[in-house]
């Protein structure tokens, strides 16, 4: 077949996979969020589960996905499902939490209208819930799309032991073309991917503007209750919107100041919806919990006691290697933060330059780093290999390009959300550059910065996973670090030692969640308590 | 320039980037210790005019002269008080005021002293360590005024400063504001107030400028000759009120 047609088909297949998964996520999310808002218990489980899952880096799901889909189901269907589920873990949490937040913030007046005129379930869904959640969904589409592309290009082809599993798509095709040294087709494949990325990025930007202008609420109507929010996602999500940003930020901050509605009244708002639906939702949830518990129980019993001891013996080595990775993540985070603050601020105060630069950066951020990194490597490795810590430089660079955009966008959006009054005060009283930055802009954007940092830290693991063990990028040359848990995970997976990979992932996930709770969440709580700049404007 | 004039607004015009002219050829002078108010229909460009006077928005045409010197950049010598009451939520009252002093005074204790003095001038002695969240709207607006006064302004621009306060708080602050602003402890020489509240304007002002038309112009410049403190029940109060109303209507 004509290779150009194959390339076009592969990139279309990848994009269709991403879009279909996003569509499925949104569809399922409406019903789950609805279920969560109807029952306090389900709500607690739902929100807590998402909060925990979103703080776990996507890559930790990899061994689990392999075990369940590749080994149990197997074949092309198993590989396809493994890819899809991995991508789903990258896109689902932020969209689901956004839909939940949307439902929790539907103005009471509108809910009363729907009750007053006896809207049924489907009419409430179609006329109220779906339209009202559109701006929040739109705001989350771009980060989900970028995340999905990053993970899809690496999950379309993976090796376990001696066997390589792949599913048709642009990620697997580019890997195949690079391996065969067919460079002209590699360029075509990347161009084909780029066309899709540019087209979809601009589509998401247009959709964000459209949904805010059509469905955005720009009044101080009383809302039922904000619900339990995911600050990280809320702030990060604004990153996809350039035009309507201020309006959405205002919308959010208006909601933040609205007093809570009593729970009894809040629940009454949903009485129009049939009681049977509640039991259906509870039933589905119970069934899923049962299946998962069964799987976990079966797995624990099937592993011999001696193997558990073997795994425990490896734990110190896992922690030792994890310390090296935390150091890398720290370096990547600090560099990302410094660039984000100084470049982000410079762009935020130069709107004309930003109007040109930001869409470009946005497209670049959606273009998956693992696809173009080999080209950077091929062009530079002759020189970098002689530099001390050359491999480390590549790994840090890969981690940086995989993750920099999150903190950059979050900070930029935070600066955009600084109320005009404060900009006027800074100019009026002739505050200097560092005074503005230190006393007003950095504290005022802290919630956004923490959100961005949290995403940056999580995504940096993905870059490290790819960069720490990439033995043959080109001509027998590649990247292998000496220490690093991500390298260990790669090695265990490639050698087919899924048990050890799973154990390492579990230890990693536990440490990451502890870090998230003790550091990120604490910082976010402080930011939310003291540094919400919109609260400084009394009369809005 | 008239004797004692502190600020001269000379032929100011402002046109939005879209091409719509907001106001045209606005000229007036403000004398020493003079409290001037600007009134006009909603959307006529009063707040924009304040921002153009402070150079937060550069004028399309015309100039602003402060004590004989043309203003070509935003300056704390012309300080703006916002309608929406803007204070930094992570700073105490003292820090909110000190922020405009820090760069100008090297010694931290001196900066604290100035900030404390200005808080005292606005009646917030003892509230130095409170955060905005712990203060009422009226107290927050006093902090904003103290901040402006700490910057040693010559002219204070007030954009509907009482609009977001409840009537009792607003009335309390109104009664004090004239004496707060023209306190010997401050460097202030003139005040320009924008307001929709005509009672408030008559209670406070030495002169009232009425804007009307599209693009807006100053259609009336009225001196208010009623001794202070002024009472709305005073028959002269109503006479002035009628004069202002007649300039405001019809909305052109």
Interface residues (C-beta under 8 A of the other chain):
Chain A: X419 X421 X422 X424 X425 X427 X428 X429 X430 X431 X432 X435 X439 X440 X443 X444 X530 X531 X532 X533 X535 X536 X537 X538 X539 X540
Chain B: X51 X54 X56 X74 X75 X76 X78 X79 X80 X82 X83 X84 X85 X86 X87 X88 X89 X90 X91 X99 X100 X102 X103 X132 X133 X137 X140 X141 X147 X151 X163 X164
